[in-house]
Amino acid sequence: MILRYCIASARCLLQAGTFLSVSKPPILVAQRSIPPVFAAGCLLLAGAVADGASAQGRVEAQYEVTLAGIPIGKGSWVVDIAEEQYSAIANGKTTGLVAMISTGEGNGGAQGRVIKGQLAPANYTVKMITNKKTEVLRISLAQGNVKDFAIEPEQPVNPERIPVTEAHRRGVLDPMTGSLLRVPGTGDPVSPEACGQVQSVFDGRMRYDLKLEYRRVEAVKVDKGYQGPAVVCAIQFVPISGYVPDRTAIKYLKAQRNMEVWFAPILGTRVLMPLKVVIPTPIGTGVMQATRFTNSLSAHPSNPAAAVRTQ
């Protein structure tokens, strides 16, 4: 939700905090009730692959989301990077106390080409069901530019929302591809250099930048799977357009300087994937943590578009 999973996670956590602290309807989330795709975005052994070389790796990950130590959601994410193409599939749902108040679930994915080691997205689709209301969002891209996008059902026009211009839909990534970091060079990708970049994202509603800054490298051990180093990046959310400036969640996220993301490598590639996200909220720390993170060889999907088709 970072990456859309980062932003979606933040909104989810902020709204969960509202549910837990007041009895009136939540007011913090800008567009909708609890976004369930916190693993999509909403939202993870270093391979020293040279720039431009073929990359083939696959990670299957499962996540849990907690707020002040209370479980509020879980999800899974599978990323498959082959020599010339990649796909990413995610699903998630609310759990625990939050699910007793407002149910939410979602699934979706992204797919595209691998060009000289870079991920070039082509399609992004996500389906969300919140309290029996369904929303489907689709984005198609080419050469980093949005060709088309749609939200079903159509959303009402809000005159307070900053318009998204044609220029804002150029040179962008979809939220899921924007959650993956490709590290240039030939050295260890789990390094400070991984955090020295800005991800420009269009999520179908909003255009925003995610500015990363190096914090540290930590040794991590996932319950199932990965053991090794993870690079920790501070992340700053910079909204560009498509948002309402006076929304509480937007103001809060813009002001945050303590959000952090742990990135771990996809074996055989120079791509890093989120392992953990930490987001401070007014009532406690929100954490999205991988409970499983297993690397394997790429499955070489012959039809990645079919893999991300909304169920």
Backbone torsions as a table, in degrees:
resi	resn	phi	psi	omega
1	MET	NA	NA	NA
2	ILE	NA	56.1	-168.0
3	LEU	86.9	143.1	-175.0
4	ARG	-66.9	-34.0	-178.2
5	TYR	-61.0	-30.2	179.3
6	CYS	-69.7	-48.7	-180.0
7	ILE	-67.2	-41.9	177.9
8	ALA	-63.3	-39.0	177.6
9	SER	-62.6	-43.8	-179.6
10	ALA	-61.3	-45.2	178.8
11	ARG	-63.7	-42.6	178.6
12	CYS	-58.7	-46.8	-177.9
13	LEU	-66.8	-42.0	179.6
14	LEU	-63.9	-41.8	180.0
15	GLN	-70.7	-36.6	176.0
16	ALA	-60.0	-39.3	177.2
17	GLY	-62.7	-37.2	177.5
18	THR	-64.6	-44.9	178.2
19	PHE	-57.8	-40.8	-174.7
20	LEU	-77.9	-20.0	-172.5
21	SER	-107.8	-18.1	179.8
22	VAL	-137.0	163.3	-178.4
23	SER	-98.4	-14.9	-179.9
24	LYS	-80.4	168.0	-178.8
25	PRO	-60.3	151.0	-178.2
26	PRO	-65.9	147.1	-179.3
27	ILE	-124.5	-0.7	-170.7
28	LEU	-85.2	-30.3	-174.4
29	VAL	-82.9	134.4	-171.0
30	ALA	-69.3	-42.8	-170.5
31	GLN	-111.3	-31.6	-168.8
32	ARG	-160.6	176.0	176.5
33	SER	-68.4	176.6	-169.6
34	ILE	-37.1	111.5	177.8
35	PRO	-66.4	118.5	-175.6
36	PRO	-82.9	-9.5	-174.6
37	VAL	-92.7	49.1	179.7
38	PHE	-64.5	-20.8	178.3
39	ALA	-95.1	-7.1	-173.6
40	ALA	-88.3	-111.4	153.0
41	GLY	95.1	NA	NA
42	CYS	NA	NA	NA
43	LEU	NA	NA	NA
44	LEU	NA	NA	NA
45	LEU	NA	106.9	-176.8
46	ALA	-33.2	131.0	176.0
47	GLY	-114.1	117.0	-177.7
48	ALA	-83.8	76.5	-178.4
49	VAL	-95.3	132.0	-177.8
50	ALA	-67.4	154.1	176.9
51	ASP	-54.7	132.2	176.7
52	GLY	84.3	-11.1	-179.3
53	ALA	-76.2	159.3	179.8
54	SER	-65.0	143.7	-178.7
55	ALA	-130.8	133.3	-178.3
56	GLN	-141.8	112.0	179.7
57	GLY	-158.9	159.8	-177.6
58	ARG	-144.9	135.6	175.3
59	VAL	-126.4	133.6	170.8
60	GLU	-112.8	120.7	-174.6
61	ALA	-129.7	148.1	172.6
62	GLN	-126.0	144.9	-174.7
63	TYR	-130.6	153.5	169.0
64	GLU	-124.5	142.8	179.0
65	VAL	-116.1	130.3	178.4
66	THR	-128.4	152.8	174.1
67	LEU	-127.3	118.2	-175.9
68	ALA	52.4	37.4	178.3
69	GLY	83.3	-2.7	-178.5
70	ILE	-96.6	125.0	178.6
71	PRO	-63.9	131.2	178.3
72	ILE	-129.5	-8.1	-178.9
73	GLY	-171.5	163.7	174.4
74	LYS	-152.3	159.7	-178.9
75	GLY	-167.4	177.8	178.6
76	SER	-137.3	159.4	-177.3
77	TRP	-150.3	127.3	177.2
78	VAL	-120.8	122.4	177.8
79	VAL	-117.6	127.7	-177.4
80	ASP	-126.3	115.4	-178.8
81	ILE	-115.1	112.8	177.9
82	ALA	-101.7	-171.5	-174.2
83	GLU	-66.1	-38.0	-174.1
84	GLU	-123.9	-2.4	-177.2
85	GLN	-151.8	163.3	178.0
86	TYR	-144.4	159.5	173.8
87	SER	-145.7	153.7	177.3
88	ALA	-141.4	130.7	-177.9
89	ILE	-128.1	135.0	-177.7
90	ALA	-140.6	153.3	170.3
91	ASN	-148.9	158.2	-179.4
92	GLY	-163.7	164.5	177.3
93	LYS	-156.5	156.0	175.6
94	THR	-77.1	151.4	-179.8
95	THR	-139.6	175.2	173.1
96	GLY	63.7	-143.7	-175.2
97	LEU	-61.4	-40.2	-179.3
98	VAL	-61.0	-41.5	-179.2
99	ALA	-66.0	-25.7	177.2
100	MET	-70.7	-24.3	-176.8
101	ILE	-98.7	-42.1	-177.2
102	SER	-148.7	114.9	-178.2
103	THR	-83.5	145.4	177.8
104	GLY	-155.1	141.2	174.1
105	GLU	-152.1	158.6	-179.5
106	GLY	-162.2	159.6	174.3
107	ASN	-148.3	157.3	-179.7
108	GLY	177.3	-173.3	-179.0
109	GLY	-175.5	173.9	178.3
110	ALA	-138.0	153.0	174.9
111	GLN	-150.7	156.1	-179.2
112	GLY	-175.5	-164.0	-177.7
113	ARG	-105.0	158.6	171.7
114	VAL	-108.4	114.0	-176.1
115	ILE	-120.5	110.6	-177.9
116	LYS	52.8	41.3	177.9
117	GLY	85.3	-13.7	-178.6
118	GLN	-89.2	143.9	175.8
119	LEU	-86.0	120.8	-178.6
120	ALA	-114.9	99.5	-174.4
121	PRO	-67.4	147.7	177.5
122	ALA	-119.6	-42.4	-177.0
123	ASN	-142.3	144.8	176.5
124	TYR	-140.5	130.7	179.8
125	THR	-139.9	138.0	175.3
126	VAL	-142.5	138.9	177.8
127	LYS	-120.3	127.5	-178.5
128	MET	-125.2	135.6	177.2
129	ILE	-122.1	114.8	-178.7
130	THR	-125.7	117.0	-178.2
131	ASN	50.5	46.7	175.9
132	LYS	71.1	6.4	175.4
133	LYS	-101.3	129.9	-174.7
134	THR	-106.3	138.4	174.9
135	GLU	-134.1	134.5	178.1
136	VAL	-121.8	129.8	-179.9
137	LEU	-122.2	132.2	-179.6
138	ARG	-130.9	139.1	175.4
139	ILE	-134.6	134.0	171.1
140	SER	-118.1	140.1	-175.3
141	LEU	-134.1	158.4	173.9
142	ALA	-150.8	127.7	178.9
143	GLN	54.0	37.8	177.1
144	GLY	81.1	4.3	-179.7
145	ASN	-116.1	143.8	178.9
146	VAL	-75.4	121.3	176.3
147	LYS	-85.7	-41.3	-175.9
148	ASP	-159.1	153.5	174.0
149	PHE	-156.1	154.3	-178.1
150	ALA	-154.3	147.8	173.6
151	ILE	-125.4	127.0	179.8
152	GLU	-120.8	126.4	-4.3
153	PRO	-71.3	161.4	179.4
154	GLU	-62.7	143.7	-177.8
155	GLN	-90.7	146.2	177.7
156	PRO	-65.0	148.9	-179.9
157	VAL	-76.7	130.3	176.4
158	ASN	-111.3	111.6	-176.3
159	PRO	-64.1	-15.9	179.9
160	GLU	-83.9	-10.4	-178.2
161	ARG	-77.3	132.9	177.5
162	ILE	-67.7	123.5	-174.8
163	PRO	-63.0	144.7	173.2
164	VAL	-91.2	116.4	-178.0
165	THR	-87.8	169.3	176.6
166	GLU	-60.7	-38.9	179.5
167	ALA	-63.1	-32.2	-179.8
168	HIS	-70.9	-15.8	-179.5
169	ARG	-100.4	17.0	176.6
170	ARG	-111.1	146.9	178.4
171	GLY	63.5	42.9	-175.4
172	VAL	-126.2	167.2	173.1
173	LEU	-117.6	157.0	169.4
174	ASP	-73.7	163.3	-175.5
175	PRO	-59.3	-36.7	-176.3
176	MET	-75.5	-44.8	176.2
177	THR	-63.4	-35.1	178.8
178	GLY	-68.2	-11.9	177.3
179	SER	-86.0	-7.2	-179.1
180	LEU	-105.9	132.7	-179.0
181	LEU	-104.5	123.4	173.5
182	ARG	-99.2	122.8	-174.6
183	VAL	-100.5	120.2	-179.8
184	PRO	-72.3	167.7	176.5
185	GLY	98.6	-167.2	-177.9
186	THR	-125.5	-1.5	-179.7
187	GLY	-84.4	-169.2	178.7
188	ASP	-62.7	121.4	-179.6
189	PRO	-69.4	-21.2	177.1
190	VAL	-83.0	82.6	-170.3
191	SER	-151.4	167.8	177.6
192	PRO	-56.7	-30.2	-179.1
193	GLU	-60.4	-25.0	-179.2
194	ALA	-61.5	-30.9	-175.7
195	CYS	-89.5	-2.6	-175.7
196	GLY	-88.5	54.3	-178.2
197	GLN	-151.4	165.8	177.4
198	VAL	-122.7	127.8	177.6
199	GLN	-98.3	119.4	177.2
200	SER	-96.4	122.3	-169.4
201	VAL	-127.5	139.9	168.5
202	PHE	-121.6	122.6	-174.5
203	ASP	-106.6	14.6	-179.3
204	GLY	98.3	-23.7	175.9
205	ARG	-121.2	-46.9	-170.2
206	MET	-120.2	144.1	171.1
207	ARG	-108.1	124.8	-178.4
208	TYR	-148.2	161.5	174.3
209	ASP	-109.7	147.6	173.2
210	LEU	-118.4	107.6	-177.9
211	LYS	-93.7	125.1	-177.7
212	LEU	-104.5	146.0	178.0
213	GLU	-141.4	133.3	-176.6
214	TYR	-65.4	135.2	174.6
215	ARG	-114.0	-53.6	-175.4
216	ARG	-174.1	172.1	170.3
217	VAL	-115.7	131.5	-178.8
218	GLU	-124.7	148.7	171.7
219	ALA	-83.0	130.4	-177.5
220	VAL	-127.5	158.6	176.8
221	LYS	-143.2	110.9	178.7
222	VAL	-83.1	146.2	-179.4
223	ASP	-51.0	-43.5	178.3
224	LYS	-127.6	110.5	174.4
225	GLY	115.2	-119.5	-164.7
226	TYR	-61.3	134.9	169.0
227	GLN	-134.6	125.5	-179.1
228	GLY	156.8	-163.8	-176.3
229	PRO	-79.7	149.3	171.8
230	ALA	-133.2	137.0	177.3
231	VAL	-91.8	132.7	-177.1
232	VAL	-103.8	123.0	179.8
233	CYS	-116.1	135.0	165.3
234	ALA	-73.2	146.6	-178.6
235	ILE	-130.9	132.5	179.8
236	GLN	-116.0	128.9	-179.6
237	PHE	-91.5	121.5	-179.0
238	VAL	-123.2	98.4	179.2
239	PRO	-70.8	139.9	-179.8
240	ILE	-108.2	-50.5	-178.3
241	SER	-159.8	170.7	178.8
242	GLY	82.0	14.1	-177.7
243	TYR	-129.3	161.9	176.4
244	VAL	-98.3	113.2	-172.4
245	PRO	-57.1	-30.8	-175.2
246	ASP	-84.0	-3.0	-179.6
247	ARG	-65.9	135.9	-176.1
248	THR	-60.8	-42.7	-178.1
249	ALA	-62.6	-40.6	179.8
250	ILE	-64.1	-46.5	179.2
251	LYS	-60.2	-42.1	-178.1
252	TYR	-65.0	-47.1	-178.0
253	LEU	-66.0	-39.1	178.0
254	LYS	-60.5	-36.0	-175.4
255	ALA	-82.8	-13.9	-175.2
256	GLN	-71.3	134.3	174.3
257	ARG	-125.8	8.3	-176.8
258	ASN	-117.2	14.3	174.4
259	MET	-77.7	135.7	-178.1
260	GLU	-133.6	148.6	176.9
261	VAL	-129.4	131.5	173.2
262	TRP	-93.5	127.2	178.4
263	PHE	-113.9	133.8	176.5
264	ALA	-120.8	156.6	-173.0
265	PRO	-81.8	149.7	167.0
266	ILE	-92.2	114.7	-173.3
267	LEU	-52.7	133.6	177.0
268	GLY	84.5	4.3	179.5
269	THR	-132.6	177.3	171.9
270	ARG	-107.5	27.1	-178.2
271	VAL	-106.5	134.5	175.8
272	LEU	-108.1	150.5	-174.5
273	MET	-130.9	142.7	-178.6
274	PRO	-61.4	134.2	177.8
275	LEU	-108.1	-32.2	-176.9
276	LYS	-155.9	143.8	176.3
277	VAL	-130.0	132.7	177.8
278	VAL	-121.6	123.1	-177.0
279	ILE	-131.1	113.7	175.0
280	PRO	-66.0	141.5	174.7
281	THR	-130.8	166.5	-178.5
282	PRO	-60.8	-22.1	-177.3
283	ILE	-116.3	9.4	178.6
284	GLY	149.5	168.9	-176.6
285	THR	-81.4	131.3	173.4
286	GLY	-95.3	135.4	-177.4
287	VAL	-133.9	130.3	167.5
288	MET	-110.7	116.5	-170.2
289	GLN	-126.7	132.7	175.8
290	ALA	-72.8	129.2	173.5
291	THR	-101.5	-13.2	173.4
292	ARG	-144.5	136.4	179.6
293	PHE	-153.1	90.1	-173.6
294	THR	-112.1	126.0	176.6
295	ASN	-90.9	145.8	174.5
296	SER	-157.4	176.7	175.7
297	LEU	-70.1	151.9	179.6
298	SER	-61.1	144.2	177.8
299	ALA	-83.0	-3.8	-179.2
300	HIS	50.7	63.0	-177.3
301	PRO	-60.5	127.8	-179.2
302	SER	-79.1	-21.6	179.5
303	ASN	-140.4	76.0	-176.6
304	PRO	-62.4	-26.9	179.3
305	ALA	-62.7	-37.6	179.3
306	ALA	-67.9	-30.1	-177.2
307	ALA	-68.0	-27.3	-176.3
308	VAL	-104.2	8.2	178.9
309	ARG	-63.8	131.2	-178.1
310	THR	-62.2	130.5	179.7
311	GLN	-80.2	NA	NA
